[in-house]
Amino acid sequence: MNIEILTELREYPSRYPNDIENRHENQGLTIAEIETLEQAWNTGDRFPQALRELLFLAGTYCHILDYNIHENQQEMQEEIREAMQLRGDSFSRPFYIIDNYGGDQFLFVYLDEDQINPMVYEYGPGAPDRGRPLDRPLYSLSQLVHLGITAVKEGINPM
């Protein structure tokens, strides 16, 4: 796959590039695995380019995103969506979860927006007294990757 948007993630593929034994290096998915996810979560339509690049470069492990305890991308999508349904939450638009922290909070992109570099949204329980909306835009996917890599280079937690 030609990487055009997330070039910074390609050029900085590990959290500790100088640590030979503990690099925390990104691990990507194959094109076939990405196409399987597209079939499952976007009715076979291609994901936005930046999301495809993210999955290709770091869909199994990403040093700036958290996939939590999930074995793979498919499991993460299924388990988080199931938990949302149990809480009575749902989205009417197609979406894809890119980061899961704390179980009931995650980052995602809508699949029907920008097909190049979509905005990243945050999901958290929608209780107004918690001060967190159901979803809100944060950054474009490439901006989120840039901020994560900048944080890692500065020695702080990326997200």
Backbone as CSV, one residue per row, in Angstrom:
resi,resn,N_x,N_y,N_z,CA_x,CA_y,CA_z,C_x,C_y,C_z
1,MET,0.853,-1.183,0.000,0.000,0.000,0.000,0.893,1.237,0.000
2,ASN,0.531,2.188,-0.805,1.249,3.453,-0.868,0.780,4.345,0.291
3,ILE,1.686,4.722,1.169,1.351,5.557,2.325,1.530,7.018,1.928
4,GLU,0.417,7.749,1.891,0.441,9.147,1.465,0.072,10.118,2.576
5,ILE,-0.722,9.678,3.548,-1.224,10.578,4.591,-0.498,10.374,5.910
6,LEU,-0.345,9.138,6.320,0.277,8.847,7.621,1.763,8.533,7.464
7,THR,2.446,9.354,6.676,3.874,9.142,6.450,4.666,9.228,7.752
8,GLU,4.214,10.064,8.670,4.918,10.203,9.947,4.870,8.902,10.752
9,LEU,3.753,8.183,10.699,3.643,6.900,11.400,4.559,5.869,10.748
10,ARG,4.668,5.915,9.435,5.585,5.011,8.727,7.037,5.320,9.103
11,GLU,7.360,6.602,9.234,8.744,7.012,9.500,9.131,6.880,10.972
12,TYR,8.159,6.794,11.849,8.434,6.647,13.287,7.632,5.447,13.793
13,PRO,8.069,4.229,13.433,7.257,3.035,13.673,7.363,2.399,15.057
14,SER,8.131,2.984,15.966,8.235,2.361,17.287,8.331,3.415,18.388
15,ARG,7.911,3.000,19.562,7.903,3.911,20.701,9.322,4.196,21.188
16,TYR,10.152,3.187,21.206,11.529,3.329,21.681,12.485,2.845,20.583
17,PRO,12.705,3.647,19.574,13.472,3.178,18.418,14.918,2.789,18.740
18,ASN,15.484,3.292,19.816,16.872,2.982,20.156,17.016,1.816,21.121
19,ASP,15.916,1.255,21.575,15.942,0.119,22.497,15.766,-1.161,21.681
20,ILE,16.822,-1.861,21.457,16.803,-3.040,20.595,15.854,-4.109,21.127
21,GLU,15.799,-4.313,22.432,14.998,-5.387,23.008,13.557,-5.002,23.305
22,ASN,13.256,-3.725,23.403,11.919,-3.295,23.827,11.466,-2.090,23.001
23,ARG,11.374,-2.260,21.698,11.076,-1.150,20.800,9.606,-0.747,20.782
24,HIS,8.700,-1.688,21.067,7.251,-1.449,20.925,6.947,-0.987,19.509
25,GLU,7.264,-1.851,18.567,7.143,-1.520,17.147,5.734,-1.811,16.613
26,ASN,5.250,-0.898,15.781,3.948,-1.080,15.144,3.909,-2.392,14.369
27,GLN,2.715,-2.983,14.339,2.489,-4.198,13.553,1.197,-3.997,12.775
28,GLY,1.271,-4.142,11.481,0.130,-3.848,10.631,-0.667,-5.060,10.195
29,LEU,-1.746,-4.772,9.490,-2.606,-5.790,8.903,-2.286,-5.916,7.417
30,THR,-2.678,-7.029,6.832,-2.541,-7.206,5.395,-3.708,-6.515,4.692
31,ILE,-3.576,-6.299,3.402,-4.668,-5.722,2.612,-5.903,-6.625,2.720
32,ALA,-5.717,-7.935,2.669,-6.847,-8.868,2.767,-7.558,-8.722,4.114
33,GLU,-6.801,-8.547,5.190,-7.416,-8.361,6.507,-8.193,-7.044,6.572
34,ILE,-7.654,-6.010,5.958,-8.347,-4.715,5.912,-9.640,-4.857,5.111
35,GLU,-9.591,-5.542,3.993,-10.783,-5.744,3.180,-11.858,-6.539,3.924
36,THR,-11.442,-7.488,4.762,-12.397,-8.237,5.589,-13.085,-7.305,6.578
37,LEU,-12.327,-6.398,7.172,-12.912,-5.415,8.094,-13.843,-4.466,7.347
38,GLU,-13.476,-4.071,6.151,-14.338,-3.201,5.341,-15.662,-3.897,5.035
39,GLN,-15.588,-5.171,4.759,-16.811,-5.936,4.487,-17.699,-5.977,5.727
40,ALA,-17.091,-6.204,6.871,-17.851,-6.340,8.118,-18.423,-5.017,8.609
41,TRP,-17.680,-3.923,8.471,-18.070,-2.675,9.130,-18.412,-1.527,8.189
42,ASN,-18.264,-1.736,6.876,-18.586,-0.663,5.936,-19.255,-1.223,4.680
43,THR,-20.014,-2.265,4.842,-20.742,-2.936,3.755,-19.882,-3.151,2.513
44,GLY,-18.612,-3.441,2.729,-17.704,-3.714,1.624,-17.089,-2.503,0.984
45,ASP,-17.565,-1.301,1.322,-16.968,-0.082,0.781,-15.602,0.144,1.422
46,ARG,-14.722,0.769,0.671,-13.379,1.058,1.198,-13.463,2.022,2.368
47,PHE,-12.593,1.807,3.345,-12.445,2.754,4.434,-11.788,4.019,3.895
48,PRO,-11.898,5.130,4.613,-11.137,6.327,4.239,-9.643,6.003,4.155
49,GLN,-8.943,6.680,3.276,-7.535,6.378,3.020,-6.678,6.388,4.286
50,ALA,-6.823,7.395,5.132,-5.997,7.466,6.343,-6.261,6.279,7.274
51,LEU,-7.500,5.820,7.353,-7.819,4.649,8.184,-7.189,3.399,7.585
52,ARG,-7.249,3.249,6.275,-6.608,2.097,5.634,-5.102,2.112,5.920
53,GLU,-4.490,3.283,5.826,-3.060,3.393,6.102,-2.753,3.045,7.554
54,LEU,-3.579,3.529,8.479,-3.381,3.212,9.893,-3.430,1.708,10.119
55,LEU,-4.432,1.054,9.566,-4.563,-0.388,9.749,-3.411,-1.145,9.086
56,PHE,-2.974,-0.680,7.929,-1.867,-1.318,7.225,-0.556,-1.196,8.016
57,LEU,-0.330,-0.024,8.573,0.911,0.210,9.314,0.870,-0.312,10.753
58,ALA,-0.323,-0.251,11.369,-0.372,-0.516,12.813,-1.721,-1.069,13.268
59,GLY,-2.333,-1.926,12.481,-3.642,-2.462,12.847,-3.613,-3.560,13.885
60,THR,-2.477,-4.212,14.058,-2.340,-5.252,15.082,-1.822,-4.650,16.375
61,TYR,-0.841,-3.777,16.251,-0.297,-3.056,17.411,0.118,-1.668,16.947
62,CYS,-0.232,-0.666,17.738,0.149,0.712,17.432,0.742,1.349,18.677
63,HIS,1.924,1.905,18.552,2.591,2.471,19.721,1.985,3.791,20.187
64,ILE,1.043,4.348,19.445,0.416,5.589,19.906,-1.074,5.439,20.187
65,LEU,-1.666,4.301,19.828,-3.080,4.042,20.106,-3.197,2.835,21.029
66,ASP,-4.323,2.716,21.685,-4.549,1.617,22.614,-5.685,0.748,22.086
67,TYR,-5.383,-0.504,21.808,-6.412,-1.444,21.370,-6.932,-2.257,22.555
68,ASN,-6.492,-1.880,23.752,-6.924,-2.483,25.008,-6.589,-3.966,25.001
69,ILE,-7.426,-4.769,25.578,-7.133,-6.197,25.742,-7.610,-7.035,24.560
70,HIS,-8.093,-6.411,23.537,-8.683,-7.134,22.415,-7.615,-7.850,21.594
71,GLU,-7.961,-9.064,21.177,-7.036,-9.885,20.406,-6.772,-9.332,19.014
72,ASN,-7.782,-8.681,18.429,-7.629,-8.163,17.072,-8.677,-7.075,16.823
73,GLN,-8.606,-6.468,15.662,-9.512,-5.370,15.319,-10.975,-5.833,15.302
74,GLN,-11.244,-7.002,14.752,-12.607,-7.506,14.678,-13.206,-7.665,16.078
75,GLU,-12.437,-8.267,16.967,-12.912,-8.454,18.338,-13.172,-7.118,19.022
76,MET,-12.288,-6.146,18.807,-12.479,-4.834,19.423,-13.781,-4.209,18.933
77,GLN,-14.019,-4.245,17.624,-15.253,-3.667,17.074,-16.483,-4.352,17.674
78,GLU,-16.469,-5.679,17.716,-17.631,-6.442,18.194,-17.909,-6.197,19.679
79,GLU,-16.872,-6.308,20.492,-17.075,-6.209,21.945,-17.489,-4.808,22.381
80,ILE,-16.915,-3.798,21.794,-17.272,-2.433,22.191,-18.684,-2.091,21.730
81,ARG,-19.039,-2.505,20.539,-20.392,-2.253,20.037,-21.432,-3.002,20.873
82,GLU,-21.097,-4.204,21.285,-22.002,-4.965,22.153,-22.191,-4.249,23.485
83,ALA,-21.110,-3.736,24.048,-21.202,-2.993,25.313,-22.039,-1.730,25.136
84,MET,-21.904,-1.063,23.997,-22.724,0.121,23.716,-24.206,-0.256,23.703
85,GLN,-24.530,-1.345,23.034,-25.925,-1.785,22.948,-26.486,-2.105,24.320
86,LEU,-25.688,-2.715,25.167,-26.140,-3.034,26.526,-26.465,-1.772,27.313
87,ARG,-25.771,-0.670,26.990,-26.050,0.614,27.639,-27.171,1.370,26.939
88,GLY,-27.657,0.830,25.831,-28.717,1.497,25.081,-28.211,2.575,24.153
89,ASP,-26.913,2.579,23.852,-26.321,3.562,22.950,-26.119,2.947,21.575
90,SER,-26.244,3.769,20.556,-25.947,3.324,19.198,-25.715,4.544,18.323
91,PHE,-25.097,4.320,17.189,-24.905,5.364,16.193,-25.731,4.984,14.976
92,SER,-26.299,5.944,14.326,-27.077,5.669,13.119,-26.193,5.690,11.871
93,ARG,-24.947,6.079,12.036,-24.011,6.188,10.915,-22.928,5.114,11.041
94,PRO,-22.353,4.684,9.920,-21.261,3.710,10.002,-20.027,4.341,10.647
95,PHE,-19.389,3.590,11.533,-18.214,4.102,12.234,-17.217,2.987,12.459
96,TYR,-15.981,3.387,12.787,-14.927,2.419,13.061,-14.126,2.900,14.259
97,ILE,-13.957,2.029,15.237,-13.247,2.356,16.480,-11.749,2.209,16.233
98,ILE,-10.983,3.237,16.600,-9.534,3.201,16.371,-8.722,3.156,17.658
99,ASP,-9.352,3.393,18.800,-8.624,3.434,20.073,-9.626,3.161,21.181
100,ASN,-9.271,2.279,22.107,-10.163,1.947,23.206,-9.415,2.101,24.527
101,TYR,-9.891,2.997,25.340,-9.277,3.175,26.647,-10.373,3.197,27.700
102,GLY,-10.154,2.481,28.758,-11.115,2.468,29.845,-12.370,1.669,29.565
103,GLY,-12.390,0.880,28.497,-13.526,0.024,28.211,-14.719,0.750,27.628
104,ASP,-15.225,1.769,28.317,-16.426,2.447,27.827,-16.110,3.791,27.175
105,GLN,-14.866,4.051,26.899,-14.464,5.258,26.184,-13.610,4.839,24.995
106,PHE,-13.831,5.485,23.866,-13.024,5.141,22.709,-13.006,6.287,21.710
107,LEU,-12.060,6.197,20.784,-11.952,7.120,19.667,-12.404,6.392,18.414
108,PHE,-13.067,7.122,17.518,-13.582,6.488,16.312,-13.664,7.497,15.176
109,VAL,-13.848,6.970,13.972,-14.106,7.800,12.802,-15.429,7.361,12.197
110,TYR,-16.174,8.341,11.685,-17.358,8.015,10.904,-16.877,7.634,9.501
111,LEU,-17.457,6.607,8.951,-17.027,6.112,7.648,-17.726,6.794,6.479
112,ASP,-18.690,7.664,6.785,-19.411,8.363,5.720,-19.016,9.838,5.632
113,GLU,-17.889,10.188,6.223,-17.395,11.566,6.139,-16.254,11.626,5.129
114,ASP,-15.279,12.428,5.420,-14.114,12.616,4.555,-13.490,11.263,4.204
115,GLN,-13.410,10.960,2.930,-12.859,9.681,2.502,-11.337,9.700,2.372
116,ILE,-10.730,10.788,2.720,-9.272,10.865,2.696,-8.727,10.843,4.122
117,ASN,-9.076,11.837,4.929,-8.506,12.019,6.259,-9.631,12.408,7.226
118,PRO,-10.411,11.443,7.695,-11.604,11.758,8.486,-11.281,12.341,9.858
119,MET,-12.274,13.010,10.409,-12.176,13.512,11.776,-12.258,12.344,12.740
120,VAL,-11.579,12.485,13.879,-11.637,11.501,14.955,-12.569,12.055,16.018
121,TYR,-13.455,11.200,16.499,-14.415,11.560,17.531,-14.144,10.746,18.778
122,GLU,-14.618,11.281,19.904,-14.506,10.564,21.171,-15.893,10.129,21.604
123,TYR,-15.987,8.899,22.064,-17.231,8.385,22.631,-17.022,8.148,24.120
124,GLY,-17.980,8.574,24.893,-18.000,8.279,26.320,-19.443,8.187,26.745
125,PRO,-19.709,7.559,27.852,-21.099,7.468,28.312,-21.762,8.843,28.247
126,GLY,-22.961,8.876,27.702,-23.626,10.136,27.397,-24.309,10.834,28.547
127,ALA,-24.033,10.413,29.763,-24.688,11.053,30.903,-24.264,12.515,30.994
128,PRO,-25.206,13.447,30.900,-24.860,14.871,30.932,-24.128,15.276,32.212
129,ASP,-24.423,14.615,33.320,-23.770,15.009,34.571,-22.284,14.657,34.576
130,ARG,-21.846,13.843,33.646,-20.415,13.541,33.554,-19.682,14.563,32.696
131,GLY,-20.437,15.421,32.039,-19.816,16.464,31.232,-19.199,15.961,29.946
132,ARG,-19.533,14.765,29.514,-18.961,14.215,28.295,-20.077,13.958,27.297
133,PRO,-20.010,14.561,26.135,-21.037,14.287,25.122,-20.898,12.873,24.576
134,LEU,-21.934,12.399,23.941,-21.902,11.066,23.358,-20.779,10.952,22.331
135,ASP,-20.635,11.927,21.483,-19.493,11.962,20.575,-19.196,13.411,20.229
136,ARG,-17.905,13.691,20.031,-17.490,15.045,19.675,-16.215,14.959,18.841
137,PRO,-16.079,15.816,17.842,-14.872,15.758,17.011,-13.669,16.294,17.772
138,LEU,-12.527,15.680,17.522,-11.283,16.116,18.149,-10.312,16.674,17.110
139,TYR,-9.811,15.815,16.260,-8.797,16.156,15.259,-9.047,15.310,14.020
140,SER,-8.345,15.625,12.951,-8.335,14.686,11.823,-7.456,13.499,12.233
141,LEU,-7.594,12.404,11.530,-6.806,11.219,11.879,-5.311,11.499,11.776
142,SER,-4.896,12.212,10.757,-3.461,12.510,10.630,-2.977,13.442,11.740
143,GLN,-3.826,14.386,12.176,-3.446,15.256,13.299,-3.298,14.442,14.581
144,LEU,-4.206,13.502,14.811,-4.124,12.653,16.002,-2.828,11.844,16.003
145,VAL,-2.481,11.286,14.859,-1.233,10.528,14.752,-0.040,11.443,15.012
146,HIS,-0.050,12.627,14.438,1.049,13.577,14.659,1.187,13.921,16.151
147,LEU,0.077,14.218,16.799,0.138,14.551,18.230,0.643,13.374,19.062
148,GLY,0.213,12.158,18.712,0.678,10.972,19.435,2.169,10.761,19.268
149,ILE,2.661,10.886,18.063,4.089,10.696,17.824,4.898,11.793,18.502
150,THR,4.409,13.024,18.455,5.097,14.127,19.150,5.193,13.846,20.636
151,ALA,4.120,13.368,21.229,4.125,13.039,22.659,5.143,11.941,22.964
152,VAL,5.167,10.892,22.160,6.098,9.788,22.378,7.530,10.296,22.286
153,LYS,7.822,11.148,21.313,9.171,11.694,21.168,9.575,12.528,22.384
154,GLU,8.564,13.132,23.030,8.838,13.939,24.230,8.839,13.099,25.501
155,GLY,8.600,11.788,25.353,8.634,10.890,26.488,7.375,10.861,27.332
156,ILE,6.250,11.303,26.770,5.014,11.267,27.533,4.006,10.330,26.851
157,ASN,2.974,9.970,27.581,1.943,9.073,27.076,1.243,9.723,25.901
158,PRO,1.097,9.028,24.778,0.535,9.649,23.589,-0.953,9.967,23.658
159,MET,-1.713,9.295,24.447,-3.152,9.562,24.478,-3.658,9.641,25.894
